[in-house]
Structure formats: structure tokens, C-alpha cells
Amino acid sequence: MRSQMHSDRAWLWLALTADTAIAAADAALTNNVIFIGLLIVGPLLASARLKSAATALVGGYAVLLGLALGVPDHIFGSHDHLLRCLIVAVGGAFATLTAYIRTNREDALTHMTHVAEVAQQALLRPIPPDIGGLAFAHRYRSAARKAQIGGDLYDVALTPHGLRLIIGDVKGKGLPAIQQAAAVLRCFRETVFTTAALTHLAKELDARIAPELAAEDFVTVLLAEFIPGHVRLVNCGHPPPLRIGSHTQLLDAPQPSPPLGLDPEPVLQYAHLTAGERLLFFTDGLIEAKDPYGAMFPLDERVSAILRTPFLDEALQGLLDLVLTHTHGHFHDDLAMVLCQPSPATSHDQPSDRHPERAP
């Protein structure tokens, strides 16, 4: 707000200085050169940036200068002088009207933007830093300019079946992708508490979402359910999570499944997750981020090292900085990342009583 006020004040002085310079040039030159009509420059400059009151002030200043210049121009009070001043006055009035219309539109746009931001935040709720015995950090980067969210989605829910997480990616971009992402999150929040099996949850999401998708649309989804010492995964066409521990490993699904909308065949997968390990969930905006030469972002040793940073939030911000450096700040796809690890105060390294031998 303060910087905006300083900027407006500087613009006001620019408009006033422009008219002052025109008046000085008019007074300094010979009588055959009259610049009174050019005084409209000040109000026009003001109307491009300032509010109507400030623009009217500049317009009034221009008219006063025009009247005063009648003396050195030796036309004071003549029809020619009054006509020139009238042109400046009418131009200033139109500039003031333009500033008024522009300001009203900017205020309406600001209000709509604020409403959209609130709606986006309600749609893509922040993950608590500590929930269900796990610590979390998350980042989201939309490919659309000045948008907080896009077609990527994530959410967590502490259910009677354990802490569950969803991360997904809707095909496409823009408003249709946001609408489909909202539909997926709505269905997840409606079914996650009442559906016992993670594979059934994926099937339920597909049954609800598929009728809302166009013929060639789909949604990749990765579901996770955290149990002591392990995590259950159901992957429907989504990039596998990255486990960071003594070594770094992508937890590829044993049997690939199509995304939602393409008749998925969800398979339950188990993986170890001990107190010293972390899981990075991400959308394809990470691995498909390209540099100016078309090379995609690699999940190399730099990624492993930065994800071992002691604090989760710093680790994830470091990863985002690596991506930004790789792409030179230009994102062509949405990017969502969620990093989690068992909380130190919670024992998540005890053996699970359900198929621990199947956990990779």
C-alpha cells in the first residue's frame, strides 16, 4: 500500500512537471509559437495512472497555466486564447472521466480477484504441518499467471482408517482443469471417511468423476494411507512417490493402472516408511519441467541432497528453487509437491500387522 502511494505521488509530480515544462517552453519562445494546447498532456498522463480527483487537480492546473500564458503570448482575453483554454479544460474533463471509469473497473477487478483467491484457498486447503503422526510441507506452483491453483490437487484427511492423502493431476489447463480438480477434491472429501479399502476409494472416485469428464479427459491420482512403519499406496496413472532414506527410490506401482476416467484397475501397494525416511509426492510438473534447451528436470543426487535438509519446509523450498533455476522461472505446467515424514514424537517404525513382508 505504501509503495503504491509513493508510486501515485511520483506519477502526479510527473504530470504536473510535464505541464510546467510545456508552459516554460511556451513562455521562453517567440510569440509565433504557442503551446497552450499541449497542456492537455498533463491530464492525459494523470488519467493513465491516478484517480479522478488527482486527474481533475492536474486538469485544473493545466487550465490555470493556459490562462496565465495568455500574457507572454500577447493573446490574453482574445477569442483565440479562450478557445485554446477551453480545449484544455474539455480535455481535462474527459481525462477525469476516463480516470473515474478506469478506477471503478480496477476496484471491481481487485474485489473479484480477492474473491477468487479466497475460493482457491478454500478449494486447495493447506496441509497442517503436523497431522496424524506425520510432519508435512507442501508447495504449489500454477502455470497460469496470477493464479494460485490450476489442474493439480492434493489434500489430506485424518479418517477412522488412518491418515489418507490424495495427490492428482487433471489433464488440461485453465478454468476447465480447475473445475475438474474441484470435483475430484469434493468427491474425495465426501468418500474418504466412509470407504474402508483404498482400492475401493479409487473405484468410488472413478465412478463419480468419470461422468463429468469429456471423452478424452482423465485424472491421474495417487492415494496414500499411512500406518505404523508403512504406507499403503494406490496409483492410478500418477508419477510414483520418491522415498528418501539411506538411499533414494521411486516407489513404482507393481501393476500400472490407467487414470480416473479410463477404467482404472487399482492395486494396493505397501512400502516401508520409518522414522528416518521421507516421502515426496509430486505431479508431473516436476519431472517434465524443461530448461530452455528442452531437457527435463532430473531426479538426481542434487534432489536427494536437498530433500535431506533437516527441516521439511526448507527442503521443499530448496527443491522448488532447483526447478525454478532449471526452467529459468518459466513454468509450462502446474506443479504440486508434498513432502512428509513420520513425526519424531510418534512411533512409525513399528512393524505393521498387515502384510509387512510385501512392503518394498
N, C-alpha and C positions, 0 to 999 in steps of 0.2 A: 504493500500500500504506500509506504513512504517513498520507495523508488518511483512508483507511478506518479506521485505528487511532484517529485523533483523533475521527472520527465515532462509532465504537463507544464510546469513552470518554465522550463527551458524552451519548450515549444512556443509558449506565449511570448517570451522575450524574443524569439526568432521572428515571429510575425510582426511584433512592434518594431524591431530593428530593421526589418525589410522595408516597412513603410517610412521609417525615419530616414533610411539611406536614399530612398526614392525622392523624398521631399528635399533632402540636402542637395542631391544632384540637380533637381529642378531649379532650386534657388541659385545654385552656383553657375549654371549655364546661361547662355544668352536668352533674350526674350523670345526668340523664334522657336525655342524648344520648350514645350510644356508637357510635364509628366504627370499631371494631376490624375488622369485616367488610370495610370499604372498603380495608384494607391489601392486598387482592389486586390492586389497581390496579398496584402496582409490578411484581410478577412478570409481569402481563399485558403491560405496556409493554415489559419486557425481552424477553419471548418473541417480540415482533414484529420485533426487530432483532438481538438479541445471541445468542451461542452458549449452549449448555445450561449450561455451567459458570457463566457470568456470571448467567444467569437463576436458577440454583439459589442463587447468592450473594444475589441480591435477595430470593428467596423466604425464605431463612433470616433475613435482616434483617427482613422483614415479620413473621415468627413471633416473633422476639425483641421487636419493638415491641409486638406484640399481648399478649405475656405481661407486659411492663412496664406497659402501660396498665391492667392489672387493678387496679393500686394506686390511681391517681387516680380510676378509675371505681368503686372500692369493691366490686369483684366478684372480686378476686384469689383463685384457687383454687376458685371455685364451678363448678358444672356448666355454668352459662351461659358463664362465662369460658373454660373448657376447650373447650366446643363451638365458640365463636367462633374460638379459636386453631386448632382442628382444621380448620375450614373454610378458614382462611387457608393452613394447611400443605398441605391436599389441593389447593387451587387452585394453590399454588406448584409442587407436584409435577407437576400437569398442564401448567402453563406451561413447566416444564423439559422435559417430554416433547415438547411442541409445538415448542420451540426446537431440540431434538435432531433431530426429523424434518425441520423446515424447513432446518436447516443441511446435513443429508445431501443433501437434494434440490438445494439451491443448489450444493453441491460437485459433484454429478453433472452438473448443468446447465453449470457452468463447464468441466468436463472435456469435455463434448460440444461446447460452443462452441469450445473450443480445437482439438479435432479437426476441426471443421467449417472453422475458419479455415485450418488447415494444408492441408486438402483443397482449399479455394477457391484458396489461393495456388499450389498445385501445378497446378490447372486453368488459372488465368489467370496465367501466368508473367510477371514484369516484363520489359519490353524493356530490354536493355542500353543505356546512354546513348550508346554508340558501337559500331556493328557494321557490317561490310561497307562501310566508307567513308561511312556516314551517321550523323549525330547524331540521337538520338531523345529525346522526352519524352512521357509518357502520363499520362492521368488516367481514373479510373473512378468513377462515382457510381451506386449501386444505388437503385432506387426503393423497395425493401423495407427496412424499418427494421432496423438492426443486421446487415445482410447486406453482405458485401464485393463480391459479384458477383450478376449476375442473368442476363437473357437476351441481353445484349450480349457480344461476344467480340472478341478481337484476338490476334495472335501474329506473330512474325517467324521466318524460317528462312534461314540462310546456306547455300544449296544450290549444286550444281555449275552450275546455270543462272543463278546470281546471287542477290542478296538478295531474298527474297519476303516480302510482308506480306499478312495477311488481316484484315479487319475485318467484322463481321457483326452481325445483329440477328435474334433469334428472335421470331416472333410469340408474344405472351402474356407472362405474368409468373409469378413464383413458382418452385416446385420443378420443374414440368414444363419451363419455359423453361431452367432451369439444366441439366437433364438433356440437352435437345436441344443447347444450346450446347456441352456437354461432348462430345457425339457429333460435332459439326462439327469441333471442335478436334482430336479424336482422328483423324478421317479426314484432316484437313489434314496433321497431323504424319506420318501413315503414307504419304501420297502425294506430298507436296511435293518430296521429293528425287528421286523416280523418274519423275515426269511432266514431259516436256520443255516442251510448249506450255502457256501459261497458260490458253488456252481449253479444252484437254483436261483441265487440272486442275479447272476449274469443272464440266465434264461429269462427271468422276470423283466429285467431291464430291456432285453431284446424284444420281448413280446409287447412291451408298452411303447418303445421308441420306434420300432420298425414301421408301424402305420403312419408315423409322422414324417418319415424320410422319403425323399424323392427316389426315383428308380435307381440312380447311380450314386446316391449318398450313403455314407456309412459313418460309424463312430468307433474308433479304436478305444478300448477300455482295459485298464489293469486294476483288478481288485486285490486288496491285501487284507488279511486278518491276522492280528498279532496274538500269539500265545507264548507262554514262558519258554524262552530258549529258541523259538522258531517263529516263522511266519508262513502262513498259507497264502498262495497266490493263485489267481485265475486270470489268464491273459487272453484277451480277445483281440488279436492283431496289433497289439501295442508294443513299443520298444520295451525290452526286459529291464528290470531294475539292475543297478550296479551295486554289488556288495563290496564294501571297503573294510578290510580287516588285515590280517597278516599278509594277504595278497588281494588283488582286486579282480572281481569276477562278475561277468554278466550272467544273470540267472535266466538263461533261455528256457522257454517253455518246452517240456518234453514232447508235446504234440501241439504244433501250431494250430490256432483256431482262427477262423475268419472274424472280422469285427462285427459289432452290432449292426443289424440291418442286412447282413449277408449270411444268415443262418449259422450263427456261431455254434461250435461244439466245445463248450468249456471243459477243461480238465484241471483237476486240483493238483497243485504243485506245493511241495514242502521245501523249506530252506532253513538252515541254521541262522539264528541271529542272536549272538551272545552279547554280553555287556561291552566287549571291546570292539564290536563291529557296527557299521553304519550301512544304511540302505539309501541309495539315491534313486528316486522315481523321477522320470522326466518324459517329456514329449519329444517328438521327432524334430522340433525346432532346435534342439541341442545338437544332435548328430548330423543334421542336414544344414546347419549354419555354414555358409560359404564365405571364403575370403574373396577379394577382387579377382582372383585368378580361377575361381570355381572349385577350389579344394575345400572339402568338408571338414568340419571340426573333429579332430581325433580324440578319442578317449585314451590318452596316452599317460605316461608317467607324470606329466605336469598336473593332470587332472587328479590322479591318485594322491599326489603330494598335497595339493591344495585342499582336497577333501579330508585330509588327516589333520587339518588345522584344529587346535583344541576346541574352539567354540563353533557350534554349528552355523550360526548366522554369519560369522566371518568366513567360514569355509565356503558357504554357498555364494556369498557375495564375491569371494575370490574367483569362484568358478564362472560367475556371470561376467566378471571383468575379463577373464580369459576369452570368453566368447565375444565380448564387445571388441576386444583387441583383434581377434581373428577376423571378424567381419567388418572392421573399421567403423563400427557403430551402426551398420545398416542391416536391419532385420527384415527378412522377406517372409518369415513365418512366425506364428505365435510360439512362445516358449514358456513352459511351466516346469518348475523343478521343486521337488520336496525332498528334504534330507532329514533322516530320522535315526535315532539310536536309542537303545534301552536307557532309561534314566539310571544314574548311579545308585540312587536310593532304592531302586526296585530290582529284585532278583529276576532277571530274564534269562539267566544262563542255566536254569534247571532243566533236566530232560523233560520232554513232553511225553504224555502218556498216549499220544495218538501217532502211530507210525513214525517214530523218530528215525527209524532206520531208512526211511525214504527221503530224508532231508539231505540235499547235496551240500 
